[in-house]
Amino acid sequence: MDIYDLTVFASYFVICSGTSERMLKTLADAAVQAVKEEYGLLARTEGDTNGGWIVIDFGDVVVHLFSPDRRAYYRLEELWDQGKVLLHLQ
């Protein structure tokens, strides 16, 4: 989601779901490792799988990994509905 014109703290959100704690942890680890290897960027990570929401801050890109119930509860897509969806996969 392109949020460049809406805020100063990031340009893009990546919002996705994982169906288990193990999947959320694996997605987070893979994202951090891939970005480090490809771009040399270090990430700041907040949250954990127990809470159902992990946030990975890469600077201009912030990745939100949710359990399905936490994603439905926080509804970031609705909160940031003025942002431009660049890609939507299901």
C-alpha positions in Angstrom: 0.0 0.0 0.0 1.4 3.4 -1.0 1.0 5.8 1.9 3.7 8.3 0.8 1.4 11.3 0.5 -0.4 10.4 3.8 2.4 10.3 6.4 6.0 11.2 7.0 7.1 8.0 8.8 6.9 5.6 5.9 6.2 5.4 2.2 4.7 1.9 2.0 2.9 -0.7 4.1 2.9 -4.4 3.4 0.0 -6.0 5.2 -0.4 -9.8 5.3 -1.7 -12.6 7.4 -0.3 -15.9 8.7 -2.6 -18.7 9.8 -0.4 -19.9 12.7 2.2 -18.6 15.1 4.8 -20.7 13.3 3.9 -19.1 10.0 4.0 -15.6 11.3 7.5 -16.2 12.8 8.7 -17.8 9.5 7.3 -14.9 7.4 9.0 -12.4 9.7 12.3 -14.2 9.7 12.2 -14.6 5.9 11.4 -10.9 5.3 14.2 -9.7 7.6 16.8 -12.1 6.1 15.8 -11.4 2.5 15.9 -7.6 2.9 19.2 -7.8 4.7 20.8 -10.0 2.0 19.3 -8.1 -1.0 19.6 -4.5 0.3 21.8 -4.6 3.3 19.1 -3.1 5.5 18.6 -3.9 9.1 15.1 -4.1 10.5 13.5 -3.1 13.7 10.9 -5.7 14.8 8.1 -5.2 17.4 5.4 -7.6 18.6 5.4 -11.3 18.6 3.4 -14.3 17.5 1.6 -14.6 20.8 0.0 -11.2 20.2 -0.9 -12.0 16.6 0.8 -8.9 15.2 4.4 -8.4 14.2 5.6 -5.1 12.8 8.9 -5.0 10.8 10.3 -1.5 10.2 12.6 -1.2 7.2 12.5 2.6 7.1 10.4 3.6 4.2 8.6 0.2 4.2 6.7 -1.1 7.2 5.6 -4.8 7.1 2.6 -5.8 9.2 2.1 -9.5 9.8 -1.2 -10.4 11.4 -3.0 -13.5 12.6 -6.5 -13.5 10.9 -8.3 -12.3 14.0 -5.9 -9.5 14.7 -6.1 -8.3 11.1 -9.9 -8.3 11.3 -9.7 -6.4 14.6 -7.3 -3.7 13.6 -8.5 -3.3 10.0 -5.4 -1.3 8.8 -6.7 -1.4 5.2 -9.7 0.6 6.3 -7.8 2.9 8.6 -5.4 3.8 5.7 -8.0 3.6 3.0 -6.7 6.7 1.3 -3.5 4.9 0.5 -3.2 3.3 -2.9 -3.3 -0.5 -3.0 -0.4 -1.5 -5.3 -1.0 -5.3 -5.2 -3.7 -7.4 -3.5 -3.3 -11.2 -3.3 -5.5 -13.8 -1.7 
